[in-house]
Amino acid sequence: MVIGATIMTEKEFLSEVQELLQTDEVLSMDTHLPSLADWDSLSIMAMMAFLERNFGAKTTMADYKNIKDLREIVKMANITL
């Protein structure tokens, strides 16, 4: 974790992501992201900004190519919830 990074629980993370994606879908760490109507390139860019702003995690569009769920994003970004 980066000094000054946000500390949040899994529940807070899921709530933030739900707001970020502007979805009414109930999210879990295992939600299959590609099946969400709201998961697109703009959502990925918003996720990239969210991860950098809150956790100091720098990711690229290519990092999301094979991402299936939020658990994989947390692992890829090396975040501890």
N, CA, C and O atoms as a DFTB+ gen file, in Angstrom:
324 C
 N C O
     1  1       0.838      -1.171       0.000
     2  2       0.000       0.000       0.000
     3  2       0.883       1.234       0.000
     4  3       1.970       1.234       0.578
     5  1       0.417       2.267      -0.640
     6  2       1.141       3.523      -0.761
     7  2       0.836       4.399       0.448
     8  3      -0.292       4.407       0.942
     9  1       1.844       5.141       0.930
    10  2       1.617       6.065       2.032
    11  2       0.541       7.054       1.616
    12  3       0.593       7.619       0.524
    13  1      -0.432       7.259       2.490
    14  2      -1.532       8.160       2.176
    15  2      -2.654       7.497       1.392
    16  3      -3.644       8.144       1.051
    17  1      -2.502       6.204       1.105
    18  2      -3.537       5.491       0.358
    19  2      -4.768       5.302       1.242
    20  3      -4.665       5.235       2.467
    21  1      -5.906       5.219       0.612
    22  2      -7.162       5.010       1.312
    23  2      -7.205       3.603       1.885
    24  3      -6.776       2.642       1.246
    25  1      -7.726       3.498       3.094
    26  2      -7.959       2.186       3.694
    27  2      -9.467       1.982       3.673
    28  3     -10.220       2.803       4.197
    29  1      -9.901       0.890       3.068
    30  2     -11.330       0.617       3.044
    31  2     -11.581      -0.870       3.179
    32  3     -10.735      -1.704       2.855
    33  1     -12.766      -1.172       3.668
    34  2     -13.178      -2.558       3.805
    35  2     -13.665      -3.072       2.450
    36  3     -13.859      -2.301       1.511
    37  1     -13.855      -4.372       2.371
    38  2     -14.388      -4.962       1.141
    39  2     -15.769      -4.383       0.834
    40  3     -16.084      -4.089      -0.319
    41  1     -16.586      -4.221       1.869
    42  2     -17.935      -3.674       1.687
    43  2     -17.868      -2.247       1.141
    44  3     -18.624      -1.896       0.235
    45  1     -16.970      -1.423       1.682
    46  2     -16.807      -0.053       1.196
    47  2     -16.307      -0.046      -0.248
    48  3     -16.762       0.751      -1.068
    49  1     -15.370      -0.940      -0.550
    50  2     -14.841      -1.052      -1.909
    51  2     -15.960      -1.391      -2.890
    52  3     -16.073      -0.772      -3.949
    53  1     -16.784      -2.371      -2.538
    54  2     -17.888      -2.779      -3.414
    55  2     -18.882      -1.637      -3.614
    56  3     -19.385      -1.433      -4.719
    57  1     -19.159      -0.904      -2.556
    58  2     -20.065       0.238      -2.648
    59  2     -19.492       1.319      -3.567
    60  3     -20.213       1.887      -4.388
    61  1     -18.203       1.598      -3.426
    62  2     -17.539       2.590      -4.282
    63  2     -17.570       2.158      -5.749
    64  3     -17.822       2.972      -6.638
    65  1     -17.315       0.882      -5.993
    66  2     -17.313       0.373      -7.372
    67  2     -18.723       0.405      -7.952
    68  3     -18.908       0.732      -9.124
    69  1     -19.716       0.066      -7.136
    70  2     -21.102       0.117      -7.605
    71  2     -21.458       1.544      -8.025
    72  3     -22.103       1.749      -9.053
    73  1     -21.041       2.522      -7.233
    74  2     -21.286       3.928      -7.578
    75  2     -20.496       4.323      -8.825
    76  3     -21.007       5.018      -9.704
    77  1     -19.254       3.873      -8.888
    78  2     -18.388       4.168     -10.028
    79  2     -19.006       3.660     -11.332
    80  3     -18.989       4.353     -12.350
    81  1     -19.544       2.456     -11.289
    82  2     -20.146       1.848     -12.477
    83  2     -21.571       2.334     -12.724
    84  3     -22.164       2.049     -13.764
    85  1     -22.110       3.070     -11.757
    86  2     -23.480       3.568     -11.850
    87  2     -24.444       2.436     -12.184
    88  3     -25.245       2.518     -13.115
    89  1     -24.332       1.376     -11.385
    90  2     -25.172       0.210     -11.613
    91  2     -26.037      -0.069     -10.395
    92  3     -25.654       0.235      -9.265
    93  1     -27.201      -0.646     -10.634
    94  2     -28.076      -1.081      -9.549
    95  2     -27.794      -2.535      -9.184
    96  3     -28.345      -3.055      -8.214
    97  1     -26.941      -3.182      -9.959
    98  2     -26.533      -4.571      -9.730
    99  2     -25.889      -4.685      -8.347
   100  3     -25.072      -3.846      -7.968
   101  1     -26.258      -5.716      -7.603
   102  2     -25.591      -5.986      -6.329
   103  2     -24.270      -6.659      -6.668
   104  3     -24.247      -7.732      -7.270
   105  1     -23.171      -6.022      -6.277
   106  2     -21.848      -6.533      -6.629
   107  2     -21.245      -7.349      -5.500
   108  3     -21.495      -7.098      -4.321
   109  1     -20.451      -8.324      -5.886
   110  2     -19.626      -9.078      -4.945
   111  2     -18.233      -9.137      -5.549
   112  3     -18.027      -8.728      -6.692
   113  1     -17.297      -9.635      -4.797
   114  2     -15.934      -9.746      -5.312
   115  2     -15.880     -10.709      -6.493
   116  3     -14.945     -10.666      -7.292
   117  1     -16.887     -11.582      -6.601
   118  2     -16.911     -12.589      -7.662
   119  2     -17.855     -12.243      -8.816
   120  3     -18.064     -13.065      -9.709
   121  1     -18.422     -11.041      -8.806
   122  2     -19.302     -10.626      -9.904
   123  2     -18.534     -10.701     -11.224
   124  3     -17.429     -10.170     -11.341
   125  1     -19.126     -11.360     -12.208
   126  2     -18.495     -11.507     -13.525
   127  2     -18.641     -10.182     -14.269
   128  3     -19.698      -9.888     -14.827
   129  1     -17.576      -9.389     -14.272
   130  2     -17.621      -8.035     -14.829
   131  2     -18.003      -7.979     -16.305
   132  3     -18.817      -7.135     -16.680
   133  1     -17.450      -8.845     -17.163
   134  2     -17.814      -8.751     -18.584
   135  2     -19.311      -8.938     -18.857
   136  3     -19.800      -8.535     -19.912
   137  1     -20.043      -9.546     -17.912
   138  2     -21.475      -9.749     -18.127
   139  2     -22.306      -8.529     -17.720
   140  3     -23.503      -8.473     -18.003
   141  1     -21.676      -7.548     -17.055
   142  2     -22.392      -6.339     -16.667
   143  2     -22.550      -5.411     -17.871
   144  3     -21.597      -5.175     -18.613
   145  1     -23.741      -4.897     -18.052
   146  2     -23.985      -3.956     -19.154
   147  2     -23.145      -2.696     -18.989
   148  3     -22.787      -2.049     -19.974
   149  1     -22.833      -2.350     -17.743
   150  2     -22.095      -1.119     -17.459
   151  2     -20.580      -1.286     -17.519
   152  3     -19.858      -0.311     -17.309
   153  1     -20.077      -2.478     -17.797
   154  2     -18.632      -2.714     -17.844
   155  2     -18.154      -2.516     -19.274
   156  3     -18.340      -3.383     -20.128
   157  1     -17.534      -1.360     -19.527
   158  2     -17.035      -1.035     -20.861
   159  2     -15.738      -0.250     -20.716
   160  3     -15.221      -0.110     -19.608
   161  1     -15.211       0.259     -21.811
   162  2     -13.920       0.952     -21.765
   163  2     -13.966       2.198     -20.881
   164  3     -12.973       2.526     -20.232
   165  1     -15.093       2.889     -20.847
   166  2     -15.209       4.058     -19.965
   167  2     -15.197       3.639     -18.499
   168  3     -14.615       4.324     -17.658
   169  1     -15.836       2.517     -18.196
   170  2     -15.825       1.994     -16.829
   171  2     -14.419       1.582     -16.424
   172  3     -14.004       1.802     -15.286
   173  1     -13.698       0.992     -17.345
   174  2     -12.320       0.580     -17.058
   175  2     -11.456       1.810     -16.794
   176  3     -10.637       1.805     -15.874
   177  1     -11.630       2.857     -17.587
   178  2     -10.859       4.086     -17.359
   179  2     -11.212       4.700     -16.005
   180  3     -10.334       5.204     -15.304
   181  1     -12.488       4.660     -15.640
   182  2     -12.910       5.165     -14.333
   183  2     -12.310       4.314     -13.219
   184  3     -11.895       4.842     -12.187
   185  1     -12.262       2.996     -13.425
   186  2     -11.661       2.095     -12.433
   187  2     -10.176       2.394     -12.282
   188  3      -9.656       2.407     -11.167
   189  1      -9.495       2.634     -13.391
   190  2      -8.071       2.966     -13.349
   191  2      -7.844       4.224     -12.508
   192  3      -6.942       4.257     -11.671
   193  1      -8.656       5.251     -12.729
   194  2      -8.535       6.504     -11.979
   195  2      -8.856       6.283     -10.502
   196  3      -8.174       6.820      -9.629
   197  1      -9.885       5.500     -10.225
   198  2     -10.278       5.185      -8.847
   199  2      -9.151       4.477      -8.103
   200  3      -8.831       4.835      -6.969
   201  1      -8.550       3.476      -8.738
   202  2      -7.476       2.719      -8.092
   203  2      -6.252       3.591      -7.838
   204  3      -5.612       3.479      -6.793
   205  1      -5.931       4.452      -8.787
   206  2      -4.766       5.324      -8.597
   207  2      -5.039       6.368      -7.518
   208  3      -4.185       6.622      -6.668
   209  1      -6.213       6.966      -7.549
   210  2      -6.567       8.015      -6.595
   211  2      -6.649       7.472      -5.164
   212  3      -6.175       8.115      -4.227
   213  1      -7.240       6.307      -4.999
   214  2      -7.481       5.779      -3.660
   215  2      -6.377       4.884      -3.121
   216  3      -6.186       4.797      -1.909
   217  1      -5.649       4.218      -4.013
   218  2      -4.666       3.238      -3.556
   219  2      -3.274       3.457      -4.132
   220  3      -2.334       2.752      -3.764
   221  1      -3.133       4.419      -5.023
   222  2      -1.834       4.659      -5.649
   223  2      -1.461       3.579      -6.647
   224  3      -0.300       3.467      -7.039
   225  1      -2.449       2.776      -7.064
   226  2      -2.208       1.666      -7.992
   227  2      -2.330       2.162      -9.426
   228  3      -3.387       2.642      -9.835
   229  1      -1.263       2.049     -10.179
   230  2      -1.272       2.465     -11.587
   231  2      -1.507       1.231     -12.454
   232  3      -0.726       0.280     -12.432
   233  1      -2.590       1.265     -13.213
   234  2      -2.928       0.156     -14.101
   235  2      -3.111       0.708     -15.514
   236  3      -3.243       1.916     -15.712
   237  1      -3.115      -0.190     -16.479
   238  2      -3.312       0.198     -17.875
   239  2      -4.516      -0.553     -18.442
   240  3      -4.985      -1.527     -17.853
   241  1      -5.000      -0.098     -19.570
   242  2      -6.120      -0.783     -20.226
   243  2      -5.777      -2.245     -20.483
   244  3      -6.629      -3.121     -20.337
   245  1      -4.545      -2.505     -20.860
   246  2      -4.120      -3.879     -21.152
   247  2      -4.245      -4.784     -19.928
   248  3      -4.482      -5.984     -20.068
   249  1      -4.087      -4.220     -18.730
   250  2      -4.201      -5.011     -17.504
   251  2      -5.592      -5.616     -17.343
   252  3      -5.753      -6.626     -16.658
   253  1      -6.582      -5.014     -17.962
   254  2      -7.972      -5.437     -17.788
   255  2      -8.437      -6.412     -18.865
   256  3      -9.580      -6.869     -18.839
   257  1      -7.569      -6.726     -19.798
   258  2      -7.950      -7.569     -20.939
   259  2      -8.573      -8.896     -20.513
   260  3      -9.580      -9.318     -21.081
   261  1      -7.986      -9.548     -19.527
   262  2      -8.469     -10.867     -19.110
   263  2      -9.110     -10.866     -17.729
   264  3      -9.330     -11.929     -17.147
   265  1      -9.410      -9.684     -17.199
   266  2     -10.018      -9.580     -15.872
   267  2     -11.447     -10.111     -15.928
   268  3     -12.222      -9.758     -16.817
   269  1     -11.777     -10.953     -14.977
   270  2     -13.115     -11.544     -14.933
   271  2     -13.974     -10.968     -13.806
   272  3     -15.188     -10.835     -13.959
   273  1     -13.338     -10.622     -12.655
   274  2     -14.122     -10.169     -11.507
   275  2     -13.335      -9.171     -10.664
   276  3     -12.162      -8.907     -10.928
   277  1     -13.990      -8.623      -9.653
   278  2     -13.353      -7.614      -8.802
   279  2     -12.211      -8.197      -7.978
   280  3     -11.241      -7.502      -7.676
   281  1     -12.326      -9.458      -7.619
   282  2     -11.240     -10.113      -6.870
   283  2      -9.939     -10.066      -7.684
   284  3      -8.865      -9.840      -7.127
   285  1     -10.040     -10.280      -8.989
   286  2      -8.855     -10.227      -9.856
   287  2      -8.305      -8.804      -9.957
   288  3      -7.092      -8.614     -10.045
   289  1      -9.183      -7.812      -9.944
   290  2      -8.720      -6.418      -9.974
   291  2      -7.957      -6.089      -8.701
   292  3      -6.891      -5.475      -8.756
   293  1      -8.495      -6.492      -7.558
   294  2      -7.829      -6.244      -6.274
   295  2      -6.458      -6.905      -6.255
   296  3      -5.480      -6.306      -5.807
   297  1      -6.389      -8.134      -6.740
   298  2      -5.110      -8.852      -6.782
   299  2      -4.132      -8.168      -7.744
   300  3      -2.967      -7.964      -7.404
   301  1      -4.603      -7.814      -8.940
   302  2      -3.754      -7.179      -9.938
   303  2      -3.184      -5.864      -9.416
   304  3      -2.011      -5.561      -9.632
   305  1      -4.021      -5.082      -8.726
   306  2      -3.608      -3.768      -8.234
   307  2      -2.865      -3.858      -6.900
   308  3      -2.415      -2.847      -6.361
   309  1      -2.744      -5.082      -6.376
   310  2      -2.025      -5.317      -5.118
   311  2      -2.640      -4.515      -3.967
   312  3      -1.938      -3.849      -3.205
   313  1      -3.962      -4.597      -3.865
   314  2      -4.711      -3.876      -2.830
   315  2      -5.046      -4.836      -1.694
   316  3      -5.375      -6.001      -1.921
   317  1      -4.958      -4.328      -0.475
   318  2      -5.389      -5.084       0.695
   319  2      -6.660      -4.441       1.220
   320  3      -6.667      -3.262       1.573
   321  1      -7.737      -5.216       1.271
   322  2      -9.008      -4.703       1.806
   323  2      -9.241      -5.278       3.183
   324  3     -10.254      -4.976       3.815
